[in-house]
Amino acid sequence: MIIFGAAEVATGFSHRFLGLHIAQGEVSTYLGAGVGVLYAAAGLLVLTMRRRAALLAIAFLIVVVAGRILMVTTGFYPINTLQQAAAIAIGTAIVVAFAFFIGSKMSVFR
């Protein structure tokens, strides 16, 4: 999650990552970077192995999914190619998978 979040932050500022792109502009820059920061923060929270931190990480991941949906609906994540749409869908599915995985392992957090 930390690495994926850092990649989202980098993409927010560069507007390109591995052939994918986000819209140019100040709002898309900060929204994309903000989504990445929350994603990375969720990863850092899980490393603490605290139950409250894990719950907060899940909440952050929910906000990341909502942010990605917002960016698609506002056009900041353009879905003008199949590759772009697939990357956004797969990336969002990974976020959801992380949230479910953390939730399923809640008993290991103290």
C-alpha positions in Angstrom: 0.0 0.0 0.0 2.9 2.3 0.8 4.4 1.7 -2.7 1.1 2.0 -4.5 0.3 5.2 -2.6 3.7 6.7 -3.4 3.1 5.8 -7.1 -0.3 7.6 -6.9 1.4 10.7 -5.4 4.0 10.7 -8.2 1.3 10.3 -10.8 -0.6 13.2 -9.3 2.3 15.5 -9.8 3.7 14.1 -13.1 0.2 13.3 -14.6 1.8 10.2 -16.2 2.7 6.7 -14.9 3.5 3.6 -17.0 1.7 4.9 -20.0 -1.4 6.0 -18.1 -2.3 9.6 -17.5 -4.5 11.9 -15.4 -5.9 15.2 -16.4 -3.6 18.3 -16.2 -4.5 20.9 -13.7 -4.1 22.0 -10.2 -7.2 20.3 -8.8 -6.4 16.9 -10.4 -2.8 17.2 -9.1 -3.8 17.7 -5.5 -6.7 15.3 -5.6 -4.6 12.6 -7.2 -1.7 13.2 -4.7 -4.2 13.3 -1.8 -5.6 9.9 -2.8 -2.0 8.6 -2.9 -1.1 10.1 0.5 -4.2 8.4 2.1 -3.2 5.1 0.4 0.3 5.2 1.7 -0.9 6.3 5.1 -3.1 3.3 5.3 -0.1 1.1 4.7 1.9 2.8 7.4 -1.0 2.5 9.8 -1.2 -1.3 9.2 2.5 -1.6 10.1 1.7 -0.5 13.7 -0.3 -3.7 14.2 -2.8 -1.7 16.3 -6.5 -2.5 16.0 -7.5 1.2 15.9 -4.9 2.0 13.3 -6.1 -0.9 11.2 -9.7 0.4 11.4 -8.4 3.9 10.4 -6.5 2.3 7.5 -9.7 0.7 6.3 -11.5 4.0 6.5 -8.6 5.6 4.5 -9.0 2.9 1.9 -12.7 3.6 1.6 -11.9 7.3 1.0 -9.3 6.3 -1.6 -12.0 4.3 -3.5 -14.4 7.2 -3.2 -11.7 9.6 -4.4 -10.9 7.4 -7.4 -14.6 7.2 -8.3 -14.8 11.0 -7.9 -11.8 11.5 -10.2 -13.4 9.2 -12.9 -16.8 10.9 -12.7 -15.2 14.4 -12.9 -12.9 13.5 -15.8 -9.7 13.8 -13.8 -9.0 10.1 -14.5 -10.0 10.0 -18.1 -11.2 6.6 -19.4 -10.7 7.3 -23.1 -8.9 4.0 -23.8 -9.4 0.4 -22.8 -6.0 0.4 -21.2 -6.8 3.4 -19.1 -10.2 2.1 -18.0 -8.7 -1.3 -17.1 -5.9 0.2 -15.1 -8.3 2.3 -13.1 -10.6 -0.7 -12.5 -7.8 -3.0 -11.5 -6.2 -0.4 -9.3 -9.4 0.3 -7.5 -10.0 -3.5 -7.1 -6.6 -3.8 -5.5 -7.5 -1.0 -3.0 -10.8 -2.9 -2.2 -8.9 -6.2 -1.8 -6.5 -4.5 0.7 -9.4 -3.3 2.7 -11.0 -6.7 2.8 -7.7 -8.4 3.7 -7.1 -6.0 6.6 -10.7 -6.6 7.8 -10.3 -10.3 7.6 -7.1 -10.2 9.7 -8.5 -8.0 12.4 -7.8 -10.7 15.0 -4.0 -10.2 14.6 -4.2 -6.6 15.5 -3.9 -5.8 19.2 
